[in-house]
Amino acid sequence: MKSPQNFSRRQWLSRVGKATAAGAVLLSVPAYARPSAGNVVIVGGGYGGATAARYIKRRNPAIQVTLVEPAKTFYTCPFTNLYFGGLRTFEQQGHGFDDLRALGVEVIHDYASAVDASTKQVRLAGGQTLAYDKLLLSPGIDFRWGTLEGYDEADSLLAPHAWKAGEQSILLKKQLEAMPDGGTFMMVIPDNPFRCPPGPYERASMVAHYLKHNKPKSKILMLDAKDAFSKQGLFQDGWNELYGDLIEWVPFSKDGKVVRVDAKNLSVETEFGEIHKADVINVIPPQKAGAIAEQAGVTNDSGWVPVNPQSFESELIPEIYVVGDATIASPMPKSGFSANAQAKVAAAAIVNALDDKPAAQASFTNTCYSLIGPDYGISVGHLYAVEDGKLVEASGGVSPKEADANFRKLEAEYGEAWYNAIALDTWGTRA
């Protein structure tokens, strides 16, 4: 299968290296003329960026909106775990941008390689330069390569992370299918914060579903750098009910933290020196904000982006807004739904700012459905508000612990409905 991306990361980095020689280059390139209603450039076509483009254009069609996204088809991380369970095809994860174009959004398939906040310009890897009145970044995550000893980008070809939907997802699925019956599928799970807190545990569930029906003598070993995780009790109840002892979870307090990876020999070493070997290793490395956020100067020492929760404007550089996984937005999790909700607030704030109006009072919601089995769903949902300049949890909770089989089946159906609804809201498409 061909890669869903149009550029390799290595090609992009080589171009970034040339492009970031700097602001002087940006000043020398002619920029687009600005329409009177304002000019907004958005970097990233996922749940945050595509949603922001749609809602800015809906609120004021006279605003020029340009969306920069390298992939012609965007493959989502939410629901990719179902691909590993054999419940969805990879192609079902893909969404295009024709509906946004029909709204009047200009979509450019290229990498944003540099931001010059002083001149309010964005340089693309292909050489084009875009001027902006307001810039919105939705760059997702990048990995802290090398912080986990023995694991860098080259090692991910042997022990995939599959934490960005694309070639890595396909590679991990092929490794899972090639694994012998009786083999071990091992997951290395990082400490917080990282993209999609329930994601590793849903992945274990979906891999377990596949193994139960195809390689029943196999097992899953989860080595976790934490002692607790999202929806833990619900997940573990579901594992016990559906998979028995197929899944073993080792928390931090029982030597679950991996400190070294040997991808070539498919082994890892934990903090207290224990060596674990497996037939397939899924390493989810430590993370940070996407590269363009760091280049733009909006990240702090944590590697993430501090924002004003009322508007999601950067706390470090004015006129730049950042939404989604890259942000520091606790207690909101790093999820697709959070990115979608934050993008709507940022879109409204940008439209108001271009009309010299203050941002409206912000509120947010996040719901996350996880599938443990085809008819066994669980969820968590919260509402968030801004109080005294900070995001706070207003209300919410998780699925009831003692729900019956019909309730779990309905939650699984609600999860599928959620995915289709948010895809329509973001890209105007559905699986």
C-alpha positions in Angstrom: 0.0 0.0 0.0 1.3 3.5 -0.8 2.0 5.9 2.0 -0.9 8.2 2.7 1.6 11.1 3.0 3.0 13.0 0.1 6.4 13.7 1.7 8.5 11.6 4.0 9.4 13.2 7.4 13.1 13.0 6.4 12.4 15.0 3.2 10.5 17.6 5.2 13.2 18.0 7.8 15.8 18.6 5.1 13.6 21.3 3.7 13.0 22.8 7.1 16.7 23.0 7.6 17.1 25.1 4.5 14.0 27.1 5.1 14.6 28.2 8.7 17.8 30.1 7.8 15.3 32.6 8.6 13.2 35.6 8.9 15.3 37.5 6.3 14.3 34.9 3.7 10.6 35.4 4.6 10.9 39.1 4.2 12.3 38.8 0.7 9.5 36.7 -0.7 6.3 38.4 -1.9 3.3 37.5 0.3 -0.4 37.2 -0.6 -2.4 40.4 -0.5 -4.7 40.6 2.4 -8.5 40.9 1.9 -10.2 43.6 3.9 -12.1 41.1 6.2 -8.8 39.5 7.3 -6.5 36.8 6.4 -6.2 33.6 8.5 -3.6 30.9 7.9 -4.2 27.5 9.6 -1.4 24.9 9.8 -2.6 21.3 10.3 -5.7 19.7 8.7 -6.7 17.4 11.6 -9.5 17.7 14.1 -8.3 21.1 15.2 -7.2 22.8 12.0 -10.0 21.6 9.7 -12.6 22.5 12.3 -11.2 25.9 12.8 -11.2 26.5 9.0 -14.8 25.5 8.7 -16.1 27.6 11.6 -14.2 30.7 10.7 -15.6 30.5 7.2 -19.1 29.9 8.5 -18.9 32.8 10.9 -17.6 35.3 8.3 -17.3 34.0 4.7 -15.4 37.2 3.8 -12.4 36.2 5.8 -9.7 34.6 3.6 -8.9 31.2 5.2 -5.9 29.2 4.0 -5.4 25.7 5.4 -1.9 24.1 5.1 -1.8 20.3 5.3 0.6 18.0 3.6 -1.7 15.0 3.3 -4.3 15.0 0.6 -6.2 12.4 2.7 -6.0 12.9 6.4 -6.0 9.6 8.4 -7.4 9.9 11.9 -5.9 8.4 15.0 -9.3 7.9 16.7 -10.8 4.5 15.7 -7.5 3.4 14.2 -7.3 0.8 17.0 -10.3 -0.9 15.5 -8.1 -1.5 12.4 -5.8 -3.6 14.6 -8.8 -5.5 15.8 -10.0 -6.3 12.3 -13.2 -4.2 12.7 -12.3 -1.5 10.2 -10.1 -1.0 7.2 -7.4 1.5 7.2 -9.1 3.3 4.3 -12.1 4.0 6.5 -9.9 6.3 8.6 -9.2 8.7 5.6 -10.9 12.0 5.1 -10.4 14.5 2.3 -10.8 18.3 2.0 -13.2 18.8 -0.9 -16.0 20.0 1.4 -13.8 22.6 3.0 -12.8 23.8 -0.5 -16.5 24.1 -1.4 -16.9 26.4 1.6 -14.2 28.7 0.1 -11.3 27.5 2.2 -8.0 27.4 0.2 -6.3 24.1 0.9 -2.6 23.8 0.2 -0.9 20.4 0.4 2.5 21.3 1.7 4.5 21.4 4.9 4.8 24.6 6.9 8.5 24.9 7.6 8.9 28.3 9.3 6.8 31.0 11.0 8.1 34.6 11.2 5.9 36.2 13.9 7.6 39.6 13.4 6.4 39.9 9.8 3.4 37.6 10.3 4.4 35.2 7.5 4.5 31.4 7.1 7.0 29.8 4.9 6.1 26.5 3.2 8.5 23.7 2.3 7.8 24.2 -1.4 9.0 27.8 -1.2 5.6 29.6 -1.0 5.1 32.3 1.6 1.7 33.1 3.2 1.0 36.3 5.1 -1.5 36.3 7.9 -3.4 38.6 10.2 -4.1 35.6 12.5 -2.3 32.3 12.5 -3.8 29.1 14.0 -1.5 26.1 14.6 -2.9 22.6 15.0 0.4 20.7 14.7 -0.4 17.6 16.8 2.5 15.9 18.4 6.1 15.0 17.7 8.2 12.4 19.5 11.1 13.1 21.9 13.4 10.8 20.0 16.3 9.5 22.0 14.8 10.2 25.4 14.0 6.5 25.7 17.4 4.9 25.3 17.7 2.8 22.2 14.6 4.1 20.5 14.8 6.7 17.8 13.0 7.2 14.5 15.0 4.4 12.7 14.1 2.0 15.5 10.4 2.7 14.9 10.7 0.7 11.7 11.4 -2.4 13.8 9.2 -1.6 16.8 6.5 0.7 15.5 4.8 3.4 17.6 1.8 3.7 15.4 0.8 6.8 17.4 0.4 8.8 14.2 -2.0 7.2 11.7 -0.3 6.2 8.5 2.6 4.0 7.5 3.3 3.1 11.1 -0.3 1.8 11.5 0.0 -0.4 8.5 3.4 -1.7 9.6 2.2 -2.6 13.1 -0.8 -4.4 11.7 1.4 -6.5 9.4 3.6 -7.4 12.3 0.6 -8.5 14.3 -0.7 -10.6 11.5 2.7 -12.3 11.0 3.2 -13.0 14.8 3.1 -16.7 15.5 0.3 -18.2 17.6 1.7 -18.4 21.1 3.7 -15.2 20.6 3.8 -12.1 22.8 2.6 -8.6 21.7 4.3 -6.1 24.0 3.3 -2.5 24.5 5.6 0.2 26.1 3.4 3.0 27.5 4.8 6.4 28.5 4.1 8.6 31.5 1.7 11.6 31.0 1.2 13.8 29.1 0.7 12.1 25.8 -1.8 12.0 22.9 -5.1 10.1 23.8 -4.8 8.9 27.4 -7.1 5.9 26.9 -5.6 5.0 23.5 -3.0 2.4 24.6 -5.6 0.5 26.6 -8.1 0.5 23.8 -5.3 -0.7 21.5 -4.6 -3.6 23.9 -8.3 -4.5 23.8 -8.5 -4.5 20.0 -5.3 -6.5 19.7 -6.7 -8.9 22.2 -9.9 -9.3 20.2 -7.8 -10.1 17.1 -5.6 -12.6 19.0 -8.5 -14.3 20.7 -10.1 -15.1 17.3 -6.9 -15.7 15.3 -4.0 -16.6 17.6 -5.6 -17.7 20.9 -2.3 -19.0 22.5 -0.8 -15.6 22.4 -0.6 -12.9 25.1 -0.3 -9.1 25.5 2.2 -7.6 27.9 1.7 -3.9 28.8 4.6 -2.2 30.5 3.4 1.1 31.8 5.3 4.1 33.3 2.2 5.0 35.3 0.2 3.4 38.2 -3.2 4.5 36.9 -4.8 5.3 33.6 -8.0 6.7 32.1 -11.1 4.5 32.6 -8.9 1.9 34.3 -11.6 0.0 36.3 -13.9 -0.2 33.2 -11.1 -1.4 31.0 -9.9 -4.1 33.5 -13.5 -5.3 34.0 -13.9 -5.6 30.3 -10.6 -7.4 29.9 -11.5 -9.9 32.6 -14.9 -10.6 31.0 -13.8 -10.9 27.4 -10.2 -12.0 27.4 -9.4 -13.6 30.8 -5.6 -13.7 31.3 -4.7 -12.8 27.7 -3.7 -9.2 28.8 -1.1 -8.5 31.5 -0.7 -4.9 32.7 2.4 -4.1 34.7 2.2 -0.7 36.4 5.1 1.6 37.3 5.1 0.4 40.9 5.7 -3.2 39.8 8.6 -2.3 37.5 6.6 -1.3 34.5 8.7 1.6 33.4 10.9 0.8 30.4 14.2 2.6 30.3 15.9 0.9 27.3 14.7 -0.6 24.0 16.6 -3.1 21.8 14.4 -2.9 18.7 16.7 -5.2 16.7 16.4 -8.0 19.2 12.8 -7.2 20.2 13.5 -6.8 23.8 13.2 -4.0 26.5 14.8 -3.4 29.9 12.8 -2.0 32.8 14.0 0.4 35.5 15.0 -2.4 37.9 16.9 -4.3 35.2 14.4 -6.9 34.1 14.6 -7.9 30.4 11.4 -8.7 28.5 11.4 -10.2 25.0 8.5 -10.3 22.5 7.5 -11.2 19.0 6.1 -7.7 18.3 6.9 -4.5 20.3 4.6 -1.4 20.1 6.7 1.4 21.7 4.7 4.6 22.4 7.5 7.1 23.0 7.4 10.3 25.1 5.9 13.3 23.2 5.9 17.0 22.7 4.2 19.6 20.5 4.5 19.3 16.7 7.8 20.7 15.3 6.3 23.9 13.8 5.1 25.0 17.2 8.6 24.9 18.5 10.0 26.6 15.4 7.3 29.4 15.8 8.5 30.0 19.4 5.2 29.2 21.1 6.4 26.2 23.2 7.8 26.5 26.7 10.4 24.4 28.5 7.8 21.5 28.8 7.8 21.1 25.0 4.1 22.0 24.9 2.2 25.3 24.2 0.8 27.5 26.9 -2.4 29.2 25.8 -5.0 31.6 27.0 -8.0 29.3 27.7 -10.5 32.0 26.8 -9.3 32.1 23.2 -6.5 29.6 22.8 -4.2 32.4 21.7 -0.6 31.7 22.5 0.6 33.1 25.9 4.0 33.7 24.3 3.4 35.3 20.9 0.3 37.3 20.1 -1.8 36.7 16.9 -0.9 33.0 17.0 -3.5 30.6 18.2 -2.8 26.9 19.0 -5.3 24.1 19.5 -5.3 20.4 20.0 -2.7 17.9 21.3 0.1 20.5 21.2 -1.4 22.7 23.9 -1.2 22.8 27.7 -5.0 22.6 28.4 -5.3 20.4 31.4 -7.7 19.2 32.7 -8.8 18.7 29.0 -7.2 15.6 27.6 -5.2 15.5 24.4 -8.0 14.0 22.2 -9.7 14.6 18.8 -12.8 15.8 20.5 -10.8 18.3 22.6 -9.1 19.6 19.5 -12.5 20.0 17.8 -14.0 21.9 20.8 -10.9 24.1 21.2 -10.9 24.9 17.5 -14.5 26.2 17.7 -13.6 28.5 20.6 -10.5 29.7 18.8 -12.4 30.3 15.5 -15.0 32.5 17.3 -12.2 34.4 19.1 -10.3 35.0 15.8 -13.5 36.2 14.0 -14.2 38.6 16.9 -10.7 39.8 17.1 -10.7 40.6 13.3 -13.8 42.7 14.0 -12.2 44.4 17.0 -14.4 42.5 19.5 -13.4 40.6 22.6 -13.5 36.8 22.8 -16.8 35.4 24.0 -17.0 33.4 27.2 -15.6 30.0 26.4 -16.9 26.6 27.4 -15.8 23.2 26.2 -16.8 19.5 26.1 -14.9 16.3 25.5 -16.3 12.8 25.1 -14.1 9.7 24.5 -15.6 6.3 23.6 -13.3 3.3 23.8 -14.1 -0.2 22.4 -13.1 -3.2 24.5 -14.9 -5.7 22.2 -17.2 -5.3 19.1 -20.3 -5.0 21.4 -18.5 -3.7 24.5 -18.1 0.1 24.6 -17.2 2.4 27.5 -16.9 6.2 27.7 -15.8 9.3 29.6 -17.3 12.7 29.1 -16.7 16.1 30.7 -17.7 19.8 30.4 -15.1 22.4 31.0 -15.3 26.2 31.8 -12.9 29.1 32.3 -12.7 30.4 35.9 -10.1 32.9 37.0 -8.2 32.5 33.8 -7.9 28.8 34.1 -9.6 25.8 32.6 -11.6 23.8 35.1 -13.7 20.7 35.0 -17.4 21.7 35.4 -19.1 18.3 35.3 -18.8 14.8 33.9 -18.0 11.2 34.6 -17.5 7.7 33.1 -19.8 4.8 32.1 -21.5 3.1 35.1 -19.4 0.2 36.4 -22.2 -2.2 36.8 -23.9 -1.7 33.3 -25.4 -4.7 31.6 -24.5 -6.1 28.2 -27.1 -4.1 26.4 -25.7 -0.8 27.8 -22.2 -1.8 26.7 -23.5 -2.6 23.2 -25.2 0.8 23.0 -22.0 2.5 24.0 -20.2 0.8 21.2 -22.9 2.0 18.8 -22.7 5.5 20.2 -19.0 5.5 19.7 -19.4 4.7 16.0 -22.1 7.4 15.7 -19.7 9.9 17.5 -16.9 9.1 15.0 -19.2 9.7 12.0 -20.7 12.9 13.5 -17.3 14.5 14.3 -15.9 13.6 10.9 -18.8 15.3 9.3 -18.4 18.3 11.6 -14.6 18.5 10.8 -14.1 17.5 7.2 -17.7 17.1 5.9 -17.1 13.4 5.3 -17.8 10.1 7.0 -16.5 6.6 6.8 
